[in-house]
Amino acid sequence: MIPASQLADYLSVQGLDIERVEVQIAALTLSAVLEVPKPNPPRDLFRYRVPKLSEDGACSLIEELADEPYDLTPLFEEHEEAHAHLVNLNALIDSVNQRIGADWLGIYRAVGHMDDARLIKLAYTGRESRAEFPLTHAFAEKSNNSRVGLTGWGVVIDDIAKWQEMGGSYYECDDKVKSEVCLPICTSTGAVLGVIDAESSEVGFFTPERQAWLVALALVLAEPMLNLPLVEGL
């Protein structure tokens, strides 16, 4: 159960006008997902395909996949415990997207310090995409993921074309994306642990009802993201 004060604070800080009861119901549903036993997934959760990056590393070449998959294994101390966490993260992704039907939904963890700080994608559904986003002010000028990861302030974009016309930052890896929600995953003290990102090919797709599920996901993820068995120093 997400404390009412924590939920109210999150909605206030993020400037979201969403029915609290809907978020609480969604959060209870997702908390239950974490508790039930799950079968072993048919795929390797530690490795996934990613697009090639441009020579300067600034853009994803979405039509060209890298020769080697991205490997999450070096992030974790305990493989078995990490696998259980990744199973849960993927189950949460599936549960939320069964309700909202986004074209893309992903969970990122913030790791590293100073110039090495970055967001790393741990679980997702949808098209192959970039694995890491630098947590730097320079990259945040063109990436909502990085900006949210740095500031802790989420963003809801109903129309990406209009958002860009107004000078809003957007990392364009798929020109089919028309709307987006990016929200921080925070500790009880407000420290940013990571972000969730959702995208759709429809303008105005993320209604308050869909946003409620994404807020619930961000809140429910706080504990498992905090308890990931990361390599010391990350």
Summary of the structure (lengths in Angstrom):
residues: 234
radius of gyration: 16.7
end to end distance: 28.7
largest distance: 47.6
contacts: 733
relative contact order: 0.18
helix: 39%
strand: 23%
